[in-house]
Amino acid sequence: MIIIKAKIYTTIIIIFFAVFILNINAVQAESLYNWHDFVAKYEKNYRNNPTEISIKFKYAVGLANIGDIKKSYDFFDELDDELNQDMVSSKQKNKIERFLKLNNTRNLNKQILDNNLAGFAAVVFEDYRKAASFFENLIIIDPENLWSKNHLAAAYIEFKEYDKAEIQLDNAMEIKDNEYSHLLRGYIHYEKGNIIRALLEAGKSGELFKALINDD
């Protein structure tokens, strides 16, 4: 999954974690799309119908675009479990697969929403190259949304394009310092064998890293 669990390098970091923690405030995406209204809508829908897979999916996508990464992770993990059950119906899968097809529209808001839904649908089905293509669209049409850059970086990481991922993480950090970029940077450094740099970045991922540790 694009959602990368910190447990992969937890064992080497946990000893030093308290030393390096930086308290980084939560940041909001500067997207052209109003993700806060979208999240409010689907939070309400989810409360009213928590078993509907398409509602859960849209809610998770919205959360990923306002920087609520931990909560978004949790929902995508649930979706992954549900869609990988032996008895899951094709009808349930189709509720997510249908988002992979983009609509032909000139409306910028619709383009942003459609590419987000398509990108995360590809993530759910573990087609990370396809996911990257949709996130690449997003950094062009919605260039100030730092979360799209992070999600694109995470997709690149899945197929080990670490240099491309680091460029996107740098671009995200130029918009705003954020814990998710630091978490992904830490993972890249770990994969490259740069343990000290992985430690430093994990510390800068602060509350997000801590939440994922507790979750695991």
LOTITI-993715 format. One line per field, with one value per residue: residue number from 1; x, y, z of N, C-alpha, C in turn. Coordinates in Angstrom, 3 decimals, padded with zeros to 6 digits. Example, Ala and Ser with C-alpha at 12.3 -4.5 7.8 and 13.67 -1.06 7.14 Angstrom:
BEGIN
i <- [1 2]
n.X <- [013.190 012.850]
n.Y <- [-005.690 -002.250]
n.Z <- [007.800 007.080]
ca.X <- [012.300 013.670]
ca.Y <- [-004.500 -001.060]
ca.Z <- [007.800 007.140]
c.X <- [013.200 012.900]
c.Y <- [-003.300 000.030]
c.Z <- [007.800 007.870]
// end
This chain:
BEGIN
i <- [1 2 3 4 5 6 7 8 9 10 11 12 13 14 15 16 17 18 19 20 21 22 23 24 25 26 27 28 29 30 31 32 33 34 35 36 37 38 39 40 41 42 43 44 45 46 47 48 49 50 51 52 53 54 55 56 57 58 59 60 61 62 63 64 65 66 67 68 69 70 71 72 73 74 75 76 77 78 79 80 81 82 83 84 85 86 87 88 89 90 91 92 93 94 95 96 97 98 99 100 101 102 103 104 105 106 107 108 109 110 111 112 113 114 115 116 117 118 119 120 121 122 123 124 125 126 127 128 129 130 131 132 133 134 135 136 137 138 139 140 141 142 143 144 145 146 147 148 149 150 151 152 153 154 155 156 157 158 159 160 161 162 163 164 165 166 167 168 169 170 171 172 173 174 175 176 177 178 179 180 181 182 183 184 185 186 187 188 189 190 191 192 193 194 195 196 197 198 199 200 201 202 203 204 205 206 207 208 209 210 211 212 213 214 215 216]
n.X <- [000.835 000.308 000.253 002.489 003.748 005.253 006.443 008.368 010.886 010.900 012.182 014.825 014.623 013.109 014.488 015.844 013.919 012.614 014.519 014.677 012.244 010.219 007.909 005.621 003.217 -000.111 -000.848 -002.578 -003.766 -003.109 -005.099 -006.878 -009.330 -012.164 -011.549 -012.198 -014.959 -015.781 -014.852 -016.389 -018.941 -018.761 -018.017 -020.347 -022.029 -020.758 -021.130 -023.862 -024.052 -022.054 -021.119 -021.069 -019.087 -018.172 -018.647 -016.977 -014.554 -014.442 -014.466 -012.001 -010.262 -010.750 -009.812 -007.108 -006.396 -006.536 -004.580 -004.945 -003.497 -003.085 -005.711 -006.788 -005.108 -006.061 -008.675 -008.134 -006.754 -008.824 -010.478 -008.794 -008.675 -011.381 -011.808 -010.136 -011.130 -012.139 -014.750 -015.666 -017.742 -017.999 -019.464 -019.014 -016.280 -016.457 -017.539 -015.414 -013.626 -014.848 -014.103 -011.697 -011.910 -011.641 -013.715 -014.655 -014.101 -014.080 -014.175 -012.403 -012.480 -013.849 -012.023 -009.895 -011.061 -011.813 -009.326 -008.095 -009.795 -009.463 -006.695 -006.402 -008.072 -006.603 -004.471 -005.730 -006.130 -003.560 -002.083 000.359 001.814 -000.137 -001.553 000.378 000.349 -002.083 -001.721 000.384 -000.961 -002.376 -000.491 -000.005 -002.477 -003.382 -001.395 -000.531 -001.287 000.071 -000.250 -000.886 001.587 003.015 001.566 002.101 004.865 004.866 003.732 005.750 007.741 006.769 007.409 010.099 011.312 013.160 014.609 012.915 010.817 011.958 012.292 009.620 008.921 010.607 009.461 006.939 007.673 008.629 006.330 005.101 006.326 005.909 004.704 004.261 005.811 008.338 008.215 008.070 010.480 012.222 011.753 012.763 015.496 016.114 015.718 017.791 019.907 020.834 021.038 021.308 020.284 017.734 016.859 016.849 014.902 012.680 012.317 011.496 009.047 007.335 004.251 002.802 004.421 004.528 001.840 001.477 003.231 001.984 -000.343 000.543]
n.Y <- [-001.208 002.331 003.641 003.849 001.948 002.749 000.810 -000.681 000.329 000.731 -000.608 000.249 002.882 003.540 003.674 006.065 007.905 009.825 011.794 013.125 014.204 016.629 019.135 019.591 021.621 020.797 020.970 022.564 021.631 023.611 023.565 023.997 022.949 022.581 020.862 020.626 021.064 018.871 016.742 017.190 016.666 013.908 012.780 013.046 011.478 009.032 008.514 008.074 005.885 003.614 001.248 001.394 001.058 002.839 005.345 005.309 005.155 007.644 009.384 008.744 009.591 012.335 012.964 012.409 014.572 016.761 016.449 014.701 012.208 009.831 009.011 008.699 006.624 004.545 004.132 003.376 001.027 -000.528 -000.678 -002.106 -004.562 -005.315 -005.545 -007.588 -009.879 -013.297 -013.745 -011.410 -009.439 -008.889 -006.684 -005.021 -004.448 -003.104 -000.719 000.803 000.511 001.890 004.504 004.715 005.482 008.406 011.288 013.233 016.437 020.016 021.392 022.585 021.972 019.534 018.020 017.921 016.517 014.100 013.061 012.642 010.711 008.666 008.213 007.265 005.066 003.443 002.997 001.479 -000.881 -001.580 -000.726 000.978 002.459 003.376 004.868 006.821 008.184 009.550 011.161 012.662 014.184 015.751 017.377 019.189 020.435 021.246 022.772 023.795 022.090 020.432 017.854 016.215 016.074 014.676 012.246 011.429 011.082 008.937 006.973 006.703 005.675 003.137 001.748 002.012 004.339 006.318 008.738 010.380 010.472 011.886 014.411 015.277 015.295 017.279 019.412 019.488 020.177 022.705 024.141 023.766 022.806 019.511 016.589 014.186 014.269 014.181 011.642 009.962 010.650 009.655 006.934 006.494 007.082 005.036 002.776 003.218 002.751 004.741 005.209 007.039 009.430 008.537 008.222 010.899 012.071 010.563 011.458 014.059 013.559 013.385 013.490 011.968 009.739 008.653 008.015 006.002 004.088 003.417 002.370 000.066]
n.Z <- [000.000 -000.593 001.722 004.095 006.619 009.706 011.195 009.965 010.353 013.044 015.169 015.196 015.733 017.980 020.395 020.313 019.955 021.651 021.941 019.529 018.840 017.334 017.852 015.592 014.250 013.138 009.667 006.994 003.768 000.916 -001.108 -004.212 -004.171 -002.028 000.501 003.160 003.417 001.940 003.536 005.839 004.826 004.114 006.487 007.961 006.337 006.656 009.393 009.343 007.684 008.114 006.981 004.261 001.523 -000.486 000.610 002.845 001.508 000.097 002.255 003.431 001.388 001.440 004.038 003.673 002.183 003.805 005.530 007.656 008.270 009.789 010.506 007.982 007.036 008.694 007.730 005.064 005.545 006.611 004.350 002.646 004.003 003.824 001.036 000.371 001.395 001.139 000.357 -000.736 -002.798 -006.366 -006.883 -004.703 -005.069 -007.484 -006.716 -005.948 -008.079 -010.156 -009.915 -011.157 -013.748 -015.462 -015.761 -018.585 -018.339 -018.059 -015.804 -013.139 -010.366 -010.448 -011.899 -010.095 -007.938 -009.244 -010.120 -007.670 -006.491 -008.371 -008.164 -005.518 -005.640 -007.346 -005.622 -003.625 -005.025 -005.398 -007.608 -008.215 -010.076 -011.801 -009.950 -009.424 -011.853 -011.792 -009.524 -010.481 -012.364 -010.591 -009.243 -011.152 -011.838 -009.378 -007.833 -005.329 -003.355 -000.920 -000.026 -002.183 -003.410 -001.472 -001.556 -004.145 -003.905 -002.101 -003.714 -005.667 -004.001 -003.545 -005.884 -005.787 -006.774 -005.611 -005.857 -007.381 -005.591 -003.450 -004.582 -004.817 -002.127 -001.182 -002.572 -001.381 001.229 000.805 000.570 003.070 006.219 007.313 009.005 007.612 005.265 006.445 007.634 005.352 004.134 006.058 005.785 003.196 003.609 005.375 003.726 001.962 003.549 005.194 008.227 010.385 009.299 008.825 011.442 012.312 010.629 011.363 013.949 013.412 012.356 014.388 016.049 014.241 013.638 016.221 016.613 014.711 015.665 018.098 017.065 015.816]
ca.X <- [000.000 000.958 000.277 003.679 003.773 006.547 006.979 009.472 012.147 010.625 013.098 016.078 014.346 012.348 015.399 016.267 012.773 012.310 015.539 014.584 010.882 009.926 006.472 005.243 001.780 -000.839 -000.934 -003.677 -003.407 -003.544 -005.691 -007.925 -010.588 -012.548 -011.549 -012.810 -016.391 -015.905 -014.692 -017.559 -020.058 -018.622 -018.024 -021.760 -022.518 -020.169 -021.835 -025.191 -023.967 -020.637 -020.730 -021.041 -017.675 -017.841 -018.629 -015.735 -013.456 -014.410 -014.083 -010.553 -009.605 -010.841 -008.897 -005.743 -006.157 -006.454 -003.434 -005.253 -002.909 -003.316 -007.105 -006.913 -004.469 -006.940 -009.771 -007.619 -006.473 -010.125 -010.897 -007.925 -009.143 -012.698 -011.739 -009.322 -011.817 -012.422 -016.157 -016.070 -018.446 -017.509 -020.226 -018.297 -015.054 -016.828 -017.832 -014.147 -013.034 -015.486 -013.422 -010.475 -012.187 -011.833 -014.741 -014.179 -014.671 -013.196 -014.344 -011.182 -012.809 -014.182 -010.775 -009.139 -011.734 -011.759 -007.966 -007.866 -010.523 -008.820 -005.389 -006.529 -008.635 -005.458 -003.739 -006.481 -005.904 -002.111 -001.519 000.996 002.206 -001.337 -001.803 001.328 -000.062 -003.159 -001.142 001.152 -001.935 -002.798 000.508 -000.080 -003.729 -003.600 000.027 -000.233 -001.719 001.272 -000.564 -000.768 003.014 003.355 000.974 002.879 006.131 004.610 003.550 007.093 008.438 006.295 008.178 011.513 011.830 013.432 015.046 011.701 010.054 012.600 011.983 008.262 008.922 011.211 008.457 005.912 008.244 008.751 005.029 004.911 006.920 004.832 005.186 004.191 007.006 009.467 008.059 008.447 011.923 012.872 011.659 013.709 016.850 016.258 015.878 019.108 020.927 021.286 020.305 021.287 019.338 016.398 016.540 016.542 013.617 011.626 012.065 010.756 007.675 006.605 003.029 002.380 005.213 004.095 000.513 001.625 003.851 000.951 -001.300 001.147]
ca.Y <- [000.000 003.636 004.018 003.133 001.785 003.079 -000.319 -001.278 000.706 001.101 -001.222 000.996 004.287 003.765 003.995 007.463 008.706 010.974 012.821 013.846 014.652 018.045 019.361 020.305 021.816 020.277 021.942 022.360 021.678 024.815 023.051 024.790 022.270 022.758 019.528 020.640 020.836 017.486 015.875 017.370 015.972 012.451 012.382 012.886 010.310 007.835 008.272 007.559 004.630 003.264 000.032 001.640 001.098 004.021 006.482 005.175 005.477 009.089 010.009 008.539 010.461 013.688 013.077 012.428 015.882 017.809 016.122 013.789 011.018 008.651 008.579 008.225 005.303 003.571 003.814 002.612 -000.325 -001.210 -000.965 -003.175 -005.807 -005.664 -005.918 -008.793 -011.040 -014.323 -013.718 -010.082 -009.509 -008.013 -005.437 -004.185 -003.965 -002.153 000.576 001.539 000.460 002.850 005.789 004.693 006.084 009.851 011.924 014.310 017.678 021.176 021.977 022.306 021.275 018.141 017.365 017.659 015.445 012.847 012.521 012.137 009.451 007.670 007.890 006.425 003.784 002.660 002.593 000.399 -002.101 -001.764 -000.379 002.215 003.255 004.077 005.879 007.909 008.980 010.453 012.160 013.565 015.155 016.650 018.400 020.194 021.186 021.733 022.775 024.199 021.056 019.690 016.441 015.497 015.826 013.583 010.996 011.048 010.555 007.620 006.051 006.451 004.816 001.761 001.062 002.279 005.524 007.135 010.092 011.112 010.684 012.946 015.691 015.659 015.614 018.618 020.372 019.591 020.887 024.125 024.747 023.773 021.712 018.620 015.324 013.090 014.352 013.694 010.193 009.338 010.843 008.706 005.601 006.450 006.992 003.686 001.859 003.467 002.403 005.931 005.019 008.269 010.359 007.970 008.573 012.320 012.332 009.957 012.379 015.206 013.159 013.676 012.837 010.970 008.535 008.113 007.418 004.754 003.139 002.961 001.583 -001.228]
ca.Z <- [000.000 -000.570 003.120 004.534 008.061 010.291 011.951 009.230 010.981 014.434 016.124 015.319 016.025 019.204 021.492 020.195 019.510 022.520 021.776 018.267 018.524 017.170 017.846 014.380 014.240 011.981 008.591 006.068 002.356 000.214 -002.340 -004.851 -003.855 -000.626 001.099 004.495 003.215 001.478 004.705 006.701 004.180 004.164 007.896 008.296 005.606 007.265 010.661 009.030 006.945 008.280 006.261 002.810 001.172 -001.278 001.535 003.616 000.597 -000.143 003.516 003.566 000.415 001.979 005.171 003.140 001.573 004.827 006.365 008.761 007.667 010.624 010.373 006.610 007.040 009.335 006.821 003.924 006.040 006.678 002.974 002.156 004.622 003.294 -000.379 000.216 001.950 000.130 -000.061 -001.176 -004.077 -007.425 -006.762 -003.742 -005.719 -008.540 -006.106 -005.929 -009.420 -011.055 -009.798 -011.958 -015.049 -015.336 -016.574 -019.467 -017.830 -017.995 -014.481 -012.395 -009.127 -010.777 -012.281 -008.865 -007.216 -010.005 -010.098 -006.320 -006.323 -009.224 -007.600 -004.330 -006.069 -007.826 -004.424 -002.984 -005.802 -005.421 -008.908 -007.790 -011.237 -012.235 -008.919 -009.640 -013.019 -011.363 -008.626 -011.334 -012.868 -009.514 -008.901 -012.215 -011.807 -008.015 -007.480 -003.958 -002.411 -000.546 000.227 -003.455 -003.618 -000.567 -002.034 -005.318 -003.390 -001.527 -004.843 -006.205 -003.053 -003.701 -006.926 -005.511 -007.457 -004.436 -006.235 -007.746 -004.356 -002.665 -005.224 -004.427 -000.698 -001.076 -003.046 -000.336 002.367 000.448 000.855 004.519 006.983 007.744 009.559 006.653 004.427 007.246 007.782 004.093 003.989 006.956 005.186 002.080 004.163 005.920 002.598 001.368 004.528 005.936 009.480 011.186 008.676 009.075 012.826 012.398 009.981 012.184 015.050 012.899 012.006 015.614 016.500 013.252 013.904 017.509 016.433 013.962 016.580 019.031 016.301 015.564]
c.X <- [000.866 001.122 001.380 003.734 005.170 007.175 008.184 010.803 011.980 011.714 014.388 015.855 013.829 013.248 015.723 015.111 012.549 013.297 015.256 013.217 010.825 008.427 006.099 003.720 001.149 -000.969 -002.073 -003.164 -003.941 -004.123 -006.703 -009.306 -010.896 -012.687 -012.202 -014.323 -016.649 -015.822 -015.904 -018.762 -019.948 -018.427 -019.456 -022.343 -022.015 -020.848 -023.203 -025.153 -022.526 -020.193 -020.644 -019.605 -017.296 -017.797 -017.342 -014.533 -013.348 -014.004 -012.573 -009.775 -009.623 -009.874 -007.439 -005.386 -006.248 -005.339 -003.732 -004.804 -003.214 -004.741 -007.370 -006.306 -005.435 -008.081 -009.286 -007.236 -007.760 -010.607 -010.083 -008.372 -010.470 -012.615 -010.910 -009.909 -012.181 -013.819 -016.604 -016.664 -017.811 -018.228 -019.535 -017.027 -015.358 -017.129 -016.580 -013.548 -013.599 -014.803 -012.154 -010.666 -012.495 -012.946 -014.121 -014.849 -013.626 -013.282 -013.160 -011.461 -013.116 -012.928 -009.950 -009.753 -011.569 -010.360 -007.591 -008.548 -009.880 -007.472 -005.487 -007.221 -007.528 -004.609 -004.419 -006.230 -004.418 -001.506 -000.852 001.471 001.009 -001.680 -000.897 000.903 -001.174 -002.629 -000.251 000.242 -002.246 -001.759 000.596 -001.322 -004.033 -002.237 000.357 -000.727 -000.517 000.996 -000.503 000.690 003.487 002.811 001.690 004.222 005.947 004.390 004.899 007.875 008.039 007.002 009.625 012.128 012.134 013.850 013.842 010.887 010.641 012.349 010.599 008.174 009.555 010.202 007.345 006.420 008.457 007.444 004.822 005.611 005.785 005.388 005.214 005.400 008.228 009.406 008.511 009.937 012.692 012.867 012.658 015.143 017.115 016.509 017.241 020.252 021.483 020.563 020.216 020.279 017.903 015.932 016.108 015.182 012.467 011.281 011.235 009.331 006.756 005.400 002.549 003.126 004.738 002.740 000.600 002.287 002.810 -000.049 -000.772 001.316]
c.Y <- [001.253 004.123 003.218 003.110 002.009 001.893 -000.948 -000.900 001.152 000.608 -000.441 002.429 004.503 004.176 005.483 008.434 009.968 012.114 013.725 014.431 016.171 018.197 020.237 020.415 021.219 021.374 021.580 022.448 022.962 024.409 024.043 024.206 022.435 021.387 019.511 020.448 019.399 016.514 015.975 016.605 014.461 011.919 012.144 011.652 009.008 007.508 007.647 006.190 004.111 002.021 000.232 001.923 002.358 005.284 006.471 005.569 006.988 009.853 009.907 009.441 011.907 013.912 013.165 013.787 017.046 017.502 015.270 012.385 009.760 008.123 008.047 006.833 004.247 003.160 003.013 001.196 -001.146 -001.605 -002.111 -004.520 -006.257 -006.188 -007.164 -010.007 -012.014 -014.187 -012.345 -010.162 -008.567 -006.670 -004.489 -003.607 -002.912 -000.772 001.439 001.606 001.522 004.222 005.856 005.345 007.568 010.332 013.035 015.619 018.790 021.866 021.595 021.564 019.799 017.375 016.989 016.497 014.113 012.227 012.001 010.792 008.339 007.239 006.967 005.095 002.871 002.171 001.397 -000.926 -002.329 -001.610 000.991 003.075 004.025 005.174 007.087 008.789 009.961 011.534 013.134 014.610 016.206 017.720 019.475 021.064 021.781 021.861 023.131 023.201 020.183 018.209 015.628 015.161 014.692 012.250 010.495 010.457 009.146 006.574 005.700 005.499 003.357 001.027 001.562 003.388 006.584 008.563 010.950 011.435 011.835 014.327 016.177 016.009 016.980 019.690 020.570 020.418 022.366 024.866 024.857 022.561 020.825 017.256 014.197 013.094 013.827 012.176 009.466 009.497 009.840 007.302 005.460 006.306 005.603 002.682 002.017 003.140 003.575 006.000 006.296 009.266 009.847 008.306 010.026 012.639 011.728 010.850 013.562 014.853 013.156 012.830 011.774 009.664 007.854 007.421 006.088 003.685 002.555 002.058 000.178 -002.021]
c.Z <- [000.000 000.858 003.801 006.048 008.622 011.007 011.267 009.865 012.424 015.376 016.283 015.767 017.438 020.371 021.523 020.022 020.335 022.316 020.588 017.961 018.403 017.125 016.670 014.348 012.997 010.933 007.660 004.645 001.734 -001.145 -002.906 -004.578 -002.370 000.047 002.478 004.400 002.781 002.656 005.627 006.149 004.375 005.582 008.355 007.612 006.233 008.589 010.415 008.361 006.968 007.510 004.751 002.360 000.392 -000.418 002.352 002.765 000.381 001.119 003.710 002.613 000.904 003.122 004.713 002.555 002.549 005.818 007.572 008.337 008.475 010.449 008.966 006.462 007.558 008.409 005.613 004.332 006.127 005.289 002.385 002.713 004.012 001.863 -000.622 000.913 000.830 -000.457 -000.568 -002.579 -005.091 -007.377 -005.793 -004.359 -006.773 -007.986 -006.002 -007.331 -010.354 -011.004 -010.652 -013.323 -014.863 -016.251 -017.419 -019.054 -017.857 -016.639 -013.599 -011.096 -009.372 -011.177 -011.038 -008.097 -007.937 -009.969 -008.714 -006.110 -007.143 -008.649 -006.406 -004.629 -006.579 -006.654 -003.767 -003.694 -006.096 -006.814 -008.742 -008.956 -011.794 -011.231 -009.126 -010.805 -012.654 -010.427 -009.399 -011.985 -011.818 -009.196 -009.987 -012.058 -010.422 -007.325 -006.038 -002.914 -002.069 -000.358 -001.055 -003.752 -002.711 -001.068 -003.286 -004.877 -002.835 -002.619 -005.466 -005.302 -003.240 -004.829 -006.965 -006.379 -006.398 -004.789 -006.627 -006.497 -003.554 -003.265 -004.798 -002.950 -000.449 -001.494 -002.017 000.839 002.069 000.703 002.363 005.140 007.498 008.108 008.531 005.720 005.176 007.412 006.519 003.809 004.847 006.381 004.031 002.602 004.733 004.799 001.931 002.329 005.306 007.280 010.302 010.615 008.846 010.477 012.952 011.793 010.771 013.361 014.621 012.494 013.213 015.933 015.520 013.468 015.174 017.386 015.708 014.819 017.516 018.338 016.063 016.849]
// end
